[in-house]
Every structure is written in C-alpha cells, then in structure tokens.
Amino acid sequence: MNHIKLSQLNQRIVHTLEQEFSQPVWIIAEIAELKENRNGHCYLELVEKDEATNRITARARATIWAYTYRMLKPHFETVTGQRFSSGIKVLISVQVNFHEVFGFSLNIRDIDPAYTLGDLAQKRKEIIARLERDGIIGMNKELELETVPNRIAVISSPTAAGYEDFCDQLDGNAFGFYFKHQLFPAIMQGDQAEESIIEAIEQIYAVEHEFDVVVIIRGGGSQLDLNCFDSYDLACNITQFPLPVITGIGHEKDDTVADVVAHTKVKTPTAAAEFLINRVGMYANVVEQLADRFVAGVNEVLTTEKHRLEMASQKLSPMVNGLLERQNAKIGLLNAEFKSITMQRLKQNHEKLSIMATNIESLSKHYILNELTELKTHHKHLKMLTENFVKSEQKRLDSLEKTKTLLDPVNVLKRGFSMSYVDGQLLKKTDQVKSGDQMITVLADGKIRSTVD
C-alpha cells in the first residue's frame, strides 16, 4: 500500500492551493465571531447559513492583520453607518492560506461596504413586511395623542447630550408650559441596546397610567450602532404599546424600523421636545381664543343690560311721578266726597232730630240720649273707616316712593355701577373709544378723569 506522511499531504495541499488560488477571491459570508487582540489584529469566524433553516452550512477562520484592519474598519463604518461587528453579512476579498501546522484560514484583504448596506436595507424591508403580515405595523400610529401631552416617559442614556438638549428645550420653553418628564435609562448603542430599550419599555408599561407619551431619543454621539432600532422584537414592543411613542434617534439617513412603527418620528431629541411644546401650544391658543370670545360676550351682555337699565330708569321716573299724582288726586276726591257725604248725613240727621223734637216733645229724655249715643257711634265708626283708608293709601304711597328711590340712577350708582363718557357721549360699546381718548367715569360720590390705553 502506498502512503505519505501528513506533512507531505499538507505540503501538497499548500502547493495545490497556491496554484488554484494565487489571487484573492471575493466571497460572501456572515461574521459569527470577531475578536481584536492588543496588537491590533482582528480574528474572525465566518459562516454561511441556509436561508430557509438558518443552519450553518460552511465555516472558516479568517484574519485581518493590524495594518489592513486600521484602514478597512473605519472605512466600512463611515460608509455604512454600521459598526463592524458580529452578526452582519459582508462581501470580502480573501487570500486562501493553508499552513502545515495551523491548517486552513483566510486572510481578508478588502471589504465592499456597498454589499452590507444593501443587506441591511433588505433586512429592514423584510422586518417591515413581516410586521405588515402580522397586522401590527400601524397600531401605535392609531392611538390618539393627548391634547396636552405633558407627562413624558423618556428612554435614553442618562449621559447622552441629546437627552440634556431634550430636557433643556422642554424646561426652558418660551411659553412657560410645565412638563413632567421621567427618565427610564437604557443603553442606546451596541449589542446590548435592543434588550436594554425593551426592558425600559416594560418598566414604563408597569406605570403607563402616569404618562401621556413615550419618547425614545438618542443624540450627541456616533451615527453607528443603529442596528438595534432595526429589530423586529423592539418594533413589536413599540407598535403594540398602549401609549403613543415618539422617536428622535438623531440620524439623517433612512428611517429605522422603530421610526416606521412609532406614532410620530422626528429627526433629533430637540425636535421631539419642539413637537411636544407645539402640541401644548396649539391647545393653549384654543383656550386663549375661547377666553377672548367669553370676555367679549360678557362685555356685550353687560353693555346691553346697562343700556336696558338706563332706558328703564328713564321710563320709570315719569311713570312713578304720574302714578303718585293720580293717587293724590284720587285721595283728594275721596276725601272731598267723604266730607260731603258726612256733612249731608249730619244735616239730614239734624233736620230729622229737629222735626222729631218739634213733633214729639213728649218723648222722654232717655230716648233722646239713646239717639245721641247712636249718632256718636256712627260718627266714630265713620271716622275710623276714614283713618284706615287714609293709612292704607299712605302705605301705598310710601311703597311707591321707596321703589322710586331704589331705581333712581343716583342710587344705582351708589350700588357700585358707573357711567363713562368720552367727549360728552355716554359709552355703550368698546368701539366708541380709542387709545389716547380722555374718559370721564361718573361714580356715586364723584367723577374720575382717565386716559384710555
């Protein structure tokens, strides 16, 4: 049996590979692991997965030497806006190597960032399509934002410059609106960001009745590490959250999946603060307009009623005087009539007594005394009726006099009302005056001269 040593086999493999792969080869692979050592070299494990089952179908070790890594990494991250890390697909130029002792490996010479950009965009489209199939992509947008959203749950890194800008913008707003905002700290970039943001969302959910809106902000740092915002799990938490979610992640490139499913998307934390201030400002403007309309309506009613009062006062005074005159004349007539009737009755009785005295001189003194007593009784009764009638009419006169006194314009002024004149004209409407007019206000105890401002 012919045989060779292992070293000879490895040498033949080396020779074959050098002939077959004398030039670098462009390959597509996913970075499964990535490590940087202190010398600046980068060691990777590359894999290929079955798209249907996600099962690994190929695996290889790869190396990027320090002098190459120092150029490739910043170029890739600048172009893609994505950190060069595990979990991403790359199109790389590799030199195939086989060492007799260390075995097969790939030496990475170049990276094409355009491929990774396309892969990230494709992943984003797939996540959005999945959310649409699940019927949840627009759920958060359907929530109604509070008219005055001033109770704000904020998800951000506590040390982020964007969070400080957001708070300064809210607390220092030019209108003096009050906002209650509470921070729910989270890691906003890196491998742990997605899990940290979801945890903050769950903390807010436990006390969601204390807030009107959730704001997710990120700013003041690198544009890298936005991959966590293109996550299906994070998108599910946002779109199904019971409060409206506003994103101000602070990037100018394509919208992330989190932006797509959020109730409202703005570019920066400062823009998020301005959005909330403007929302409250719209409500404040409506309230101010209603207040102006209410004041105008009240002033119009007061002016109308004041005019009616003046007209009634002008009509009432002659009416009272006429009534008093008619009542006085009526009392005079009644008094004269009563006096005439009384005198006539007395005269008749006197004549009757005279005739009786002449005809019946024989009647006893007792009968005469009884008749005199009866006469006195009649007289007293008539006198009492007269006095009662006079008292009743006097009370009516007193009541009418009090009514006249109460409705007298002078007394109306004493109760706190006033009358204002400009150029001798009584003011009934606000459009009768202009700035700079000299106005005289008449009160119960005097006059006030003022200038209209």
C-alpha positions as CSV (number, residue, x, y, z in Angstrom):
1,M,0.0,0.0,0.0
2,N,1.4,3.4,-1.0
3,H,1.3,6.0,1.7
4,I,2.7,9.5,2.5
5,K,3.3,11.5,5.7
6,L,0.8,14.1,7.0
7,S,3.4,16.8,6.4
8,Q,3.7,15.7,2.8
9,L,-0.1,15.8,2.3
10,N,-0.2,19.3,3.8
11,Q,2.6,20.4,1.5
12,R,0.7,19.1,-1.5
13,I,-2.4,20.9,-0.3
14,V,-0.4,24.1,0.1
15,H,1.1,23.7,-3.4
16,T,-2.4,23.0,-4.9
17,L,-4.0,26.0,-3.2
18,E,-1.2,28.3,-4.2
19,Q,-1.7,27.2,-7.8
20,E,-5.5,27.3,-7.7
21,F,-5.9,30.5,-5.6
22,S,-2.9,32.5,-6.5
23,Q,-5.1,35.7,-6.5
24,P,-7.5,36.9,-3.8
25,V,-11.2,35.8,-4.1
26,W,-14.3,37.8,-3.3
27,I,-16.7,35.8,-1.1
28,I,-20.0,36.5,0.8
29,A,-20.1,35.4,4.5
30,E,-21.6,36.3,7.8
31,I,-19.4,37.3,10.7
32,A,-20.2,34.8,13.5
33,E,-17.4,35.9,15.9
34,L,-15.0,38.8,15.9
35,K,-12.1,39.5,18.3
36,E,-9.4,42.2,18.4
37,N,-6.2,41.5,20.2
38,R,-3.9,44.1,21.8
39,N,-1.6,44.1,18.8
40,G,-4.4,45.4,16.5
41,H,-5.0,42.1,14.7
42,C,-8.6,41.0,14.1
43,Y,-9.6,37.3,14.2
44,L,-13.0,36.3,12.8
45,E,-15.1,33.2,12.4
46,L,-17.0,33.3,9.1
47,V,-20.1,31.2,8.4
48,E,-22.7,30.6,5.7
49,K,-26.3,29.8,6.7
50,D,-29.1,28.1,4.9
51,E,-31.7,30.9,4.3
52,A,-34.7,28.5,5.0
53,T,-33.5,26.8,8.2
54,N,-30.8,29.2,9.4
55,R,-28.5,26.1,9.7
56,I,-24.7,26.7,9.3
57,T,-23.6,25.1,6.0
58,A,-20.0,26.4,6.0
59,R,-17.5,27.7,8.4
60,A,-13.9,29.2,8.1
61,R,-11.4,31.1,10.2
62,A,-10.2,34.5,8.9
63,T,-7.7,37.1,9.9
64,I,-7.2,40.8,9.2
65,W,-3.8,41.9,10.0
66,A,-3.4,45.1,12.0
67,Y,-2.0,47.3,9.2
68,T,-5.0,46.3,7.0
69,Y,-7.6,46.4,9.8
70,R,-6.7,50.0,10.7
71,M,-7.8,51.1,7.2
72,L,-10.7,48.7,6.5
73,K,-12.7,49.1,9.7
74,P,-13.1,53.0,9.8
75,H,-13.9,53.0,6.0
76,F,-16.6,50.3,6.4
77,E,-18.2,52.1,9.4
78,T,-18.1,55.5,7.8
79,V,-19.8,54.3,4.6
80,T,-22.4,52.0,6.2
81,G,-23.1,53.8,9.5
82,Q,-22.8,50.3,11.0
83,R,-20.3,49.0,13.5
84,F,-18.0,46.3,12.1
85,S,-19.1,43.5,14.4
86,S,-20.6,40.0,14.5
87,G,-24.0,39.3,13.1
88,I,-23.6,41.2,9.8
89,K,-23.1,40.0,6.2
90,V,-20.0,41.1,4.3
91,L,-18.6,40.9,0.8
92,I,-14.8,40.5,1.4
93,S,-11.7,39.8,-0.7
94,V,-9.7,37.0,0.8
95,Q,-6.4,35.3,0.2
96,V,-6.7,31.5,0.7
97,N,-4.0,30.2,3.1
98,F,-3.1,26.7,4.3
99,H,-0.4,26.2,6.9
100,E,1.1,22.8,7.6
101,V,0.6,23.1,11.3
102,F,-2.3,25.6,11.8
103,G,-4.4,24.4,8.8
104,F,-6.8,26.3,6.6
105,S,-7.6,30.0,7.0
106,L,-8.5,33.1,5.1
107,N,-6.6,36.4,5.1
108,I,-9.0,39.3,4.5
109,R,-7.6,42.0,2.1
110,D,-10.6,44.2,1.3
111,I,-14.3,44.8,2.2
112,D,-17.1,46.1,-0.1
113,P,-19.3,48.3,2.2
114,A,-22.0,48.6,-0.5
115,Y,-22.9,45.0,-0.2
116,T,-23.5,45.3,3.6
117,L,-25.6,48.4,3.0
118,G,-27.8,46.5,0.6
119,D,-28.1,43.6,3.0
120,L,-29.1,45.9,5.9
121,A,-31.7,47.6,3.7
122,Q,-33.0,44.2,2.7
123,K,-33.3,43.1,6.3
124,R,-35.1,46.3,7.1
125,K,-37.6,45.6,4.3
126,E,-38.1,42.0,5.5
127,I,-38.8,43.2,9.0
128,I,-41.3,45.8,7.8
129,A,-43.0,43.2,5.6
130,R,-43.3,40.8,8.5
131,L,-44.9,43.5,10.7
132,E,-47.4,44.2,7.9
133,R,-48.2,40.5,7.6
134,D,-48.8,40.3,11.3
135,G,-51.1,43.3,11.1
136,I,-49.4,45.3,13.8
137,I,-47.3,47.8,11.9
138,G,-49.7,50.8,12.3
139,M,-51.1,50.0,15.8
140,N,-49.2,52.8,17.6
141,K,-50.0,55.3,15.0
142,E,-53.7,54.7,15.5
143,L,-53.5,55.8,19.1
144,E,-54.8,59.3,19.9
145,L,-52.2,61.7,21.2
146,E,-53.3,63.6,24.3
147,T,-54.3,67.2,23.7
148,V,-51.9,68.3,26.4
149,P,-49.1,65.6,26.4
150,N,-47.1,67.0,29.4
151,R,-46.4,63.7,31.2
152,I,-43.5,62.2,29.4
153,A,-41.6,58.9,29.9
154,V,-38.2,59.3,28.3
155,I,-36.0,56.4,27.2
156,S,-32.4,57.5,26.7
157,S,-28.9,57.2,28.0
158,P,-28.6,59.5,31.0
159,T,-25.3,60.8,29.8
160,A,-26.3,61.4,26.2
161,A,-26.1,65.0,25.0
162,G,-29.3,64.6,23.2
163,Y,-31.2,63.8,26.5
164,E,-29.8,67.0,28.0
165,D,-30.8,69.0,25.0
166,F,-34.3,67.5,25.2
167,C,-34.7,68.4,28.9
168,D,-33.4,72.0,28.4
169,Q,-35.7,72.5,25.4
170,L,-38.8,71.4,27.5
171,D,-38.0,73.1,30.8
172,G,-36.9,76.3,29.1
173,N,-39.7,76.7,26.6
174,A,-40.6,80.3,25.9
175,F,-44.3,79.9,26.8
176,G,-43.7,78.7,30.4
177,F,-45.5,75.4,29.8
178,Y,-45.0,72.8,32.5
179,F,-43.8,69.3,31.5
180,K,-43.3,66.3,33.9
181,H,-40.6,64.1,32.4
182,Q,-39.1,60.9,33.9
183,L,-36.0,59.1,32.6
184,F,-36.0,55.4,32.1
185,P,-32.3,54.8,31.4
186,A,-31.2,52.4,28.6
187,I,-28.2,51.5,26.6
188,M,-28.7,53.2,23.2
189,Q,-26.0,51.5,21.1
190,G,-24.1,48.3,20.9
191,D,-25.0,44.6,21.3
192,Q,-27.0,45.1,24.5
193,A,-29.0,48.2,23.3
194,E,-32.0,46.3,21.9
195,E,-32.6,44.3,25.1
196,S,-32.0,47.4,27.3
197,I,-34.5,49.5,25.4
198,I,-37.2,46.8,25.5
199,E,-36.6,46.5,29.3
200,A,-37.1,50.2,29.7
201,I,-40.4,50.0,27.7
202,E,-41.6,47.2,30.0
203,Q,-40.8,49.4,33.1
204,I,-42.9,52.2,31.6
205,Y,-45.8,49.7,30.9
206,A,-45.9,48.9,34.6
207,V,-46.8,52.6,35.3
208,E,-48.2,53.6,32.0
209,H,-51.2,55.4,33.6
210,E,-48.8,58.0,34.9
211,F,-47.8,59.2,31.5
212,D,-49.3,60.6,28.2
213,V,-46.5,59.7,25.8
214,V,-43.2,57.8,25.5
215,V,-40.2,59.5,23.8
216,I,-37.2,57.4,22.6
217,I,-34.2,59.7,22.0
218,R,-30.6,59.3,21.1
219,G,-28.3,62.0,20.1
220,G,-24.9,63.7,20.6
221,G,-22.9,60.6,19.7
222,S,-21.8,58.5,16.8
223,Q,-24.2,57.6,14.0
224,L,-23.1,54.0,14.3
225,D,-24.9,51.2,16.2
226,L,-28.3,52.0,14.8
227,N,-28.8,48.3,14.1
228,C,-30.7,47.8,17.4
229,F,-33.5,50.1,16.0
230,D,-34.0,47.7,13.0
231,S,-35.2,44.9,15.3
232,Y,-38.4,43.0,14.9
233,D,-38.8,42.5,18.7
234,L,-38.2,46.2,19.5
235,A,-40.7,47.1,16.8
236,C,-43.3,44.8,18.2
237,N,-42.9,46.4,21.7
238,I,-43.3,49.9,20.2
239,T,-46.2,49.3,17.8
240,Q,-48.3,47.5,20.5
241,F,-47.5,49.8,23.3
242,P,-50.7,51.5,24.8
243,L,-49.2,55.0,24.8
244,P,-48.1,56.9,21.7
245,V,-44.3,56.6,21.1
246,I,-42.2,59.4,19.6
247,T,-38.7,58.6,18.2
248,G,-36.0,61.2,18.0
249,I,-33.0,59.0,17.3
250,G,-30.8,61.8,15.8
251,H,-29.9,60.4,12.4
252,E,-30.3,61.9,8.9
253,K,-30.2,58.7,6.9
254,D,-33.1,56.3,6.1
255,D,-35.7,55.7,8.7
256,T,-35.2,52.8,11.0
257,V,-37.9,50.2,11.7
258,A,-38.5,51.9,15.1
259,D,-39.2,55.2,13.2
260,V,-41.6,53.4,10.8
261,V,-43.8,51.9,13.6
262,A,-43.7,54.8,16.0
263,H,-46.7,57.1,16.4
264,T,-44.5,60.1,15.4
265,K,-41.0,60.3,14.1
266,V,-38.7,63.3,14.3
267,K,-35.0,63.6,13.5
268,T,-33.5,64.8,16.8
269,P,-34.2,65.0,20.5
270,T,-34.6,68.7,20.2
271,A,-37.2,68.3,17.5
272,A,-39.1,65.8,19.8
273,A,-39.2,68.5,22.5
274,E,-40.4,71.1,20.0
275,F,-43.1,68.7,18.8
276,L,-44.5,68.4,22.3
277,I,-44.2,72.1,23.0
278,N,-46.1,72.9,19.8
279,R,-48.8,70.4,20.7
280,V,-49.4,72.0,24.1
281,G,-49.2,75.5,22.4
282,M,-52.0,74.6,20.0
283,Y,-54.2,73.8,23.0
284,A,-53.2,77.0,24.8
285,N,-54.1,79.0,21.7
286,V,-57.6,77.4,21.6
287,V,-58.1,78.2,25.3
288,E,-56.9,81.8,24.8
289,Q,-59.3,82.3,21.8
290,L,-62.2,80.9,23.9
291,A,-61.3,83.2,26.8
292,D,-61.3,86.2,24.4
293,R,-64.6,85.2,23.0
294,F,-66.0,84.7,26.5
295,V,-64.8,88.1,27.7
296,A,-66.2,89.8,24.6
297,G,-69.5,88.0,25.1
298,V,-69.7,89.1,28.7
299,N,-68.9,92.7,27.8
300,E,-71.6,92.7,25.2
301,V,-74.2,91.4,27.6
302,L,-73.1,93.9,30.3
303,T,-73.4,96.8,27.7
304,T,-76.8,95.6,26.6
305,E,-78.1,95.3,30.1
306,K,-76.7,98.6,31.1
307,H,-78.5,100.2,28.2
308,R,-81.7,98.5,29.1
309,L,-81.3,99.7,32.7
310,E,-80.8,103.2,31.6
311,M,-83.9,103.1,29.4
312,A,-86.0,101.5,32.1
313,S,-84.8,104.2,34.6
314,Q,-85.7,106.9,32.2
315,K,-89.2,105.4,31.6
316,L,-89.8,104.6,35.3
317,S,-89.3,108.0,36.8
318,P,-92.2,109.7,34.9
319,M,-94.4,106.7,35.4
320,V,-93.9,106.9,39.2
321,N,-94.5,110.6,39.3
322,G,-97.6,110.3,37.2
323,L,-98.9,107.5,39.4
324,L,-98.3,109.5,42.6
325,E,-100.1,112.5,41.1
326,R,-103.1,110.3,40.1
327,Q,-103.2,108.7,43.6
328,N,-103.0,112.1,45.3
329,A,-105.8,113.4,43.1
330,K,-107.9,110.3,43.8
331,I,-107.4,110.7,47.6
332,G,-108.4,114.3,47.4
333,L,-111.6,113.4,45.6
334,L,-112.4,110.6,48.0
335,N,-111.7,113.0,50.9
336,A,-114.0,115.7,49.5
337,E,-116.7,113.1,48.6
338,F,-116.5,111.6,52.1
339,K,-116.7,115.1,53.7
340,S,-119.7,116.0,51.6
341,I,-121.5,112.7,52.4
342,T,-120.7,113.2,56.1
343,M,-122.0,116.7,56.2
344,Q,-125.1,115.7,54.2
345,R,-125.7,112.8,56.6
346,L,-125.3,115.1,59.6
347,K,-127.5,117.7,58.1
348,Q,-130.2,115.1,57.4
349,N,-129.9,113.7,60.9
350,H,-130.0,117.2,62.4
351,E,-133.1,118.0,60.4
352,K,-134.7,114.7,61.4
353,L,-134.0,115.4,65.0
354,S,-135.4,118.9,64.7
355,I,-138.6,117.6,63.2
356,M,-138.8,114.8,65.8
357,A,-138.1,117.3,68.5
358,T,-140.9,119.5,67.2
359,N,-143.4,116.6,66.7
360,I,-142.6,114.5,69.7
361,E,-141.7,116.9,72.5
362,S,-143.3,114.5,74.8
363,L,-140.7,111.8,74.3
364,S,-138.6,111.2,77.3
365,K,-135.1,112.5,77.8
366,H,-133.9,108.9,77.9
367,Y,-135.0,108.3,74.3
368,I,-133.2,111.5,73.2
369,L,-130.0,110.3,75.0
370,N,-130.1,107.0,73.2
371,E,-130.4,108.7,69.8
372,L,-127.5,110.9,70.6
373,T,-125.4,107.8,71.6
374,E,-126.3,106.1,68.4
375,L,-125.3,109.3,66.5
376,K,-121.9,109.4,68.2
377,T,-121.4,105.7,67.4
378,H,-122.0,106.3,63.7
379,H,-119.7,109.2,63.8
380,K,-116.9,107.3,65.5
381,H,-117.3,104.4,63.0
382,L,-117.1,106.7,60.1
383,K,-114.0,108.4,61.5
384,M,-112.3,105.0,62.0
385,L,-113.1,104.0,58.4
386,T,-111.7,107.2,57.1
387,E,-108.5,106.9,59.1
388,N,-107.9,103.3,58.0
389,F,-108.5,104.2,54.4
390,V,-106.0,107.1,54.6
391,K,-103.4,104.9,56.3
392,S,-103.8,102.2,53.6
393,E,-103.3,104.8,50.8
394,Q,-100.3,106.3,52.6
395,K,-98.6,102.9,52.8
396,R,-99.1,102.5,49.1
397,L,-97.6,106.0,48.5
398,D,-94.6,105.1,50.8
399,S,-94.0,101.8,48.9
400,L,-94.1,103.6,45.6
401,E,-91.7,106.3,46.9
402,K,-89.2,103.5,48.0
403,T,-89.4,101.9,44.6
404,K,-88.7,105.3,43.0
405,T,-85.7,105.8,45.4
406,L,-84.2,102.3,44.6
407,L,-84.5,102.9,40.8
408,D,-83.1,106.4,41.0
409,P,-79.9,106.5,38.8
410,V,-78.1,108.2,41.6
411,N,-78.8,105.3,44.0
412,V,-77.9,102.8,41.2
413,L,-74.5,104.4,41.1
414,K,-74.2,104.1,44.8
415,R,-74.5,100.3,44.4
416,G,-71.2,100.1,42.5
417,F,-72.3,100.9,39.0
418,S,-70.7,103.7,37.0
419,M,-71.2,105.6,33.7
420,S,-68.3,106.6,31.4
421,Y,-68.3,109.5,28.9
422,V,-65.9,110.5,26.1
423,D,-66.5,113.9,24.5
424,G,-69.8,114.1,26.4
425,Q,-71.1,110.9,24.9
426,L,-72.1,108.1,27.1
427,L,-70.1,104.9,26.4
428,K,-72.2,101.9,25.4
429,K,-69.7,99.9,23.2
430,T,-65.9,99.5,23.3
431,D,-65.5,100.6,19.7
432,Q,-66.6,104.1,20.8
433,V,-63.1,104.7,22.3
434,K,-59.6,104.6,21.0
435,S,-56.2,104.8,22.6
436,G,-55.5,108.3,24.0
437,D,-59.1,109.4,24.5
438,Q,-59.9,111.3,27.6
439,M,-62.7,109.5,29.6
440,I,-64.8,110.7,32.5
441,T,-66.2,108.0,34.7
442,V,-69.2,109.1,36.9
443,L,-69.5,107.3,40.3
444,A,-71.9,107.9,43.2
445,D,-69.5,110.2,45.1
446,G,-67.7,112.0,42.2
447,K,-66.0,111.7,38.9
448,I,-62.7,110.2,37.7
449,R,-60.9,111.5,34.7
450,S,-58.6,108.9,32.9
451,T,-56.8,108.3,29.6
452,V,-57.6,105.3,27.5
453,D,-54.6,103.0,27.0
